[in-house]
Amino acid sequence: VVSAQRRTLVAGYDMELDRHRALLDQYGIIFQPGVNEELAATAVQGSQLASASQGCTVDGVIGFWYGKSPGLDRASDAFRHNVLMGVPANGGGLVLVGDDASAKSSTVPGASERLLADLGIPTLYPADPQQILDLGLHAAAMSRASGLWVALKISTDVANGSMTVDVAPGRVTPVGPARAVDHAVTATLMQPMLAALERSRDGERRQAALDYAARNKLDIVTLHEGIDRIGIVAAGPTFLHVREALRRMGLGDEELAQHGVRLLQLGMIDPIEPHTLNGFASGLQKIIVVEDKRPFIETGVRDLLYGHKGEPLIVGKRNSEDGPIFPINGELTADTIAPVLAEILLGHSELPSVREWLDRRQSPRPSLALPLITRSPYFCSGCPHNSSTKVPDGSLVGAGIGRSEERRVGEECRSRWS
């Protein structure tokens, strides 16, 4: 079962589903758009309740909800109920959230990890289209094994990107947790049932998700050497930007190993799996956390390592040594990561290639006089507002994207003609 509000602009996903209705029918896939985001979320939860009923005609139903971060905001109350009710072992509930960190196609920048954590939804963070497919399979298996809904955080550049992918059926072989949770999905949301559901959501069901992540090695430690003294943690496409920033500074795998730097790519950003993190942090003096927006991963890493013997210094959005920090606004790219990362690395050890890169970057460059190119404002390509939105001559309309833009047009028209 797949449901979401129509035209959420998540890479035209609903339009592709509409185009392949015959194929969906052939494989028993139901695509039912919701009137809005929260009704779509409750509809998908209904599939989980139905799949656990006596009259179910199939072995199980897996449900998908997708939308952008504003849609998750709107549907958060529905998801708070959904996660408590849970999913059965032969079902599964997935949340595909499109996050637009730099507001390329949204009215405001979006980051959903804090809300997803508050809702109790484990969150996986794909770095590219291949990982959307692979982590998507793991998310479905994790949901079934834990009785929880599981989310995929999909950033704009990943949603809009393309690459050649491996779709071989055997490329991902999920390994279940040592102790799977056979959760009994229920719609009885009254005490004392509520207390039991809350305990299992934050207890055995959450632990099953962590165990699944550990057994399937969703987090990847690279370049692990005994001499390592500094570690870099990142997730999703930010990890790829970190690798590109290091490459620009002349730090490939061989150079990183030589200078005692190891890397950790988190596949699941909440909850952070402690066994892998502890092994990664062992022997390190400093951990650099690179992430968009506010310090979400950094806080999780610091909380897990705080109080451990020989705990490393953790820097990212905060630096107790009064050194450089990564910005909390906008979207981090290799261009914004490289100079901050270079300063932090040089504060720890002398790296000739990094020093050379930084000096070369800071040297004055000749200015290039480029002609100013202007363009007229227009709606995004493929946006339904291209043909549906008409503004009376002389009206003043504020800039915006999607529903918010439509709402402003509507308010302006009502005020003008009322």
N, C-alpha and C positions, 0 to 999 in steps of 0.2 A: 504494500500500500504506500503510495506517495501522495503527499498533500502539501500545499502551500498557497499563499495568496497569489492570484494571477499577476503576471508581469512584475515580479519582484526584481527583475533585472540581474539575477544571478546567472550571468553568462548565457542568457537565453535558454536556460534548462527546460522551462515549461514548454517553450515553443518546439524544442526537439522532441519532447515526450508526445506532444500533440501530433507531430508529423509521423510518429511511428506507432499509432494506436493499434494497428493490426498486429504488429510484433508484440506489443505489450499484452494484447488479448491472448496471443498464442502461448505466452509463458505465464499467464495468470497474474499479471501485474496490473494493479488498479491505480490509475492516476486520477485523483479527484480533487481539483482545486477547491480551496476553501473560500468562503466569503471574505475572511480576513485571517490574519496570522494565528490568532488564538483559537479560532474555530477549527482551523487546519490542525493545530496541535492536539485539540481534544478529539478530533476525528481519528488521528493516528493512534492515540491512546485507546480509543474505542476498538481498534483492530486488535490490540493486545488483550483487552478484556474478552473480546469475542473469541480469540484463538484459545482461550483457556476455558471456554464454556462447554457444556455437555453436548450441545448440538453442532459443534464445529465440524465442518466437512473436510478440512485439510489438517495435516500434521502440525502446522504452525504458520504464523504470519509475521513477517518482519516489516516494520513501518519506517518510513523516511519523512522527515520534515525538513524543509530548506527555506532559507530566507537570509536577508541581510541583517546586520546588527540592530537596526531600528525595529525590524520585525521581531527579533528575539526580545527586545525591550517590551514590545507590546504584548507578546505572548508569555511573558515571564510567569504570571500567575498560573496560567494553564500548565506550564512546565513544572512549576513547584508542586502542583498536584500530581502530575504524571510521574515524577521521579519517586514520590512517596508510594504511589500505587505500584510502580515497577513494571517489569515485563517478565513473562514466563520463560522457562529454559528453552522452549521450542519457538520463541518469538524473537523479539529484539526491537529496540527503538533507537534510531539515529537522528541526530540534529546536525544539519549541514549549515554552518553560519558563515556568511560572506562578510569579512571585515575589511573596511576601506580606511586604512590608517591615514591617508593623506587627502581624503575626500575627493578622489578623482571622479567618482560618479555618485556622490552622496552630498547631502546638504551640510553634514558635519562629519568630522573624523570619527571612525568607529573602532572599538576594541572590545570584544565580548568575553575575554577570559575571566574577568572578575565576576561578572554576572553568572556565568556558567559555574564557576566555583561555588558561589553562594547558593545556587540551585542544587548543588550536589551532583553535577553532571561531569564525569571524567572527560578530559579534553585532549584530543590528539591533534598535532599540528603538522600537516604535510608541507614539505619544502617545494614540491613540484608535482605535475600531473601524475607521474608514476606513483608517487607516494599517496596521492588521493585514492588511487585504486587499491594499493597495498594496505595502507592504514585503514582504508574503508572496510576491507575484509576483516582486519583485526578488530575494528570497532564493532562490527556485527557480532563477531565471536565473543568479544569482551562483554557486550551487552547481554548476550544469552547466558554467559557463565556467571555474571554478577547480579543479574536482575535489575541493572540500572540502565537508564538511557545513557548514551555515549555520544559526544560531539566531535565533529571535525571542524577546526577553525581554518577557513580557507581565505587567504589574503587576496587582494585585488590582482596583483601581478601573477599569482598562480591561477586564479580563475580565468584571467584573460590570456594566459600563456598557452603554449602548445609545445609538444615534443613527441618523439617516437616512443611508444610505451610497449611494455611486454604484457600481454594479456593471457599468457599460457595459464590454464586452470591450476596447475600444480606449483605455481611460483610462490604461493603463500600457503603454508601448512600450519594452521593455528594449533598451539599446544594449550590445552585447558589448564586452569589453575589447579594446584594440588588439592584444593577443596572447593569445588564449584558450589554455588548457592542455588538450590532448587527453590527459587522464590515463588510464592503463591500470589499472583497478581490479584488485587482486590480493589473494589470501589467503595468499600466500607471505611469512610474517613471520619470516624468518631472514636473517642476514647472508649476503652483502652487500646483499640487497634492503632490509633495514630501514634501512640508512644512506642509501640512495637515496630511500626514502620520506620519511625525516625531512628530508632536504635539500629535497625538492620541497614538503613541507608548509610549511616555514618560509621557503622561497625563492620559486620561480616560482608556486606555487599561491596563496600569501599575496599576492604582488604582483598576481596576476590579480584577486583580490578587491578590493584597493585600487583598481586601475585601473577595475574595474566601478563602484565607488562614486563615483569622480570623474566618469566619463563620464555617469553617470545622475543626478548632482547629488543624492545621497541626503542630503547635509548642506546646510542652507539658511541663507544669510547674509541678514539683513534690515537695512534702514536703513543701508546702507553709504555713508557720506559722508567726504569728505576731511578734515573737521575733527574726526572722531571721535577721542576719546582714551581711552574706556573701553569694554570689551566684556563681554558676559554670555554664558556658554556653559551650555547645559542640554540634556537629551535626554528623550525619552518624555513622560509626563504631567507630569514636573517642569517642562518648558519651558512648558506651559500654566499651571501654578501660578505660574511667574515672571511671565508676561504678566498674570495676574490681580493679582499683588502690585503690579506697576508701575501697573496701572490704578487700583488703590485709592489709590496715591500721586499720582495725577493725571498720570501719564506715559504718554500715548498715543504713537502713532507720530510725530506732529508734534513733541511735546515732547521725545521721545528724540532725534530728529534735530537739534533746536535746541540741545540740550545736549551733543551729541557722544557719544551712546551707541549702539552697534550690538549686534545679537544674532546668535547662532549656535545653530541647532537641529541637533544631531547626529542623523542617521538611523542611522549605524553607530558604535557606541561602542567597538568593538575589532575590528580595528585602526583607529585614528583616521587618516583620510585626510589626509596632510600638505599637499597642494597647497591645498585649501580652507582649512585651518587657518592656513597661512602668509599667504594673502591676507586672511583675517579679522583676523589679528593685526597686519598692517602699519599702522604709525603709531600704534598704541595704547600708552598708558602703563600701563594696568592691565587685567587680565582677571579677571572674577569667575566662578568655576565653581560651579554649584549642582547638587547631586546627593544622592541618598539614601546613607546608610551611609558606608563608608570612602571615602577619596579615590582612586577608580579613574580616572574621567575626568580629574580634576585632575592626577594623576600622569602620565597619558598626554600631556596638553597640555604639562605642564612639561618632560617628556623631549624632546618634539619641538621645542620652542622654545628649550631651554637652549643657550646659546652663540651664538645668533644676534645679530647686531649690532642694538643698540637693543631687545633683548628686553623685553617688558612684565613688570611685576610680576604674579604670579599668586596669587590668594587664593581661599579656599574653606573647606576644613577646616583650613587653615593660613594664618596671616597674619603675615608677618615684621614688619609695622608694629605688632604687638600690638593690632590692632583686633579687632572682632567676627568670629566664625567661625560657620559653619553646624554644627548638631549632627550627630554621627555615629550617633546612635541614632534609632529610630523612623522615621517617614515624613514627608518634607517636604511641607507644603501651603502655600497662599498665606498662611495665618495665621502659620506659623512662618518662612516666607521673608521676608515683608515687613519686619519690624523689623530683622533682620540686614542685609538688602539696603539699607535706608534708611540705616543707620549707615555702611556702606561707601561708598555713593554720596556722602553728605554729607562724608565725609572726603576726597573727591576734588575736589568742586566744590560751590558753593552752589546748591541747587535749592529755590526757595521753596515749591513745592507739597509736596515731600517733607518739608521742615522743618515746614510747617504740619500735615501728616498726623501726623508723629511727636509733635509737641507736643500735638496733640489726643488722640492715643492715650495719652500718658503722664499726661494730666490725670486727677484722681480722678473716679471714677464712683460713683453711688449703688449700693449693694448691693441685690440683689433676693432676697428670701426666698422660695425655691421649696420646695415639699414634696418630701420624699425619696421617690423612686419605686423600688420594689424589684420584682424578678421572680424566679421560680423558675428554676433551671438546666434546660436542655433541650438536646437534640442539634440540630444545624443542620437547617433544613428540607430535606427531600430526602435527608438522610443515611441510609444503610442501617442505622446503629446505632439509629435510632428504633424499629425493629421487631425487630432481630436481637440486641441486647444486653440481657440480663436479669441483674440483680444481686441476689444473695440478701439477704434482710432482715438488717440489722445489719452489712453489709459496709462497709468504709471504702474508697472509691474516689477516686483523685486526679483532678483536673480535667485535661482534655486534649481534643484534636481528632483525628479520623481514626484511623489505624493505631496511633499511640502510645496513644490512649485505650483502644482495644480491647486492646492489649497489657497495659496496666495492669489492666484488668478481668480479663483472663485470668490474670495473675499472682496477683491478689488471690483469685480463685476457687480456683486451684490450691493456694495456701497455706492457704486456709480448709478445703478438703475433703480435702487429702492426709493 
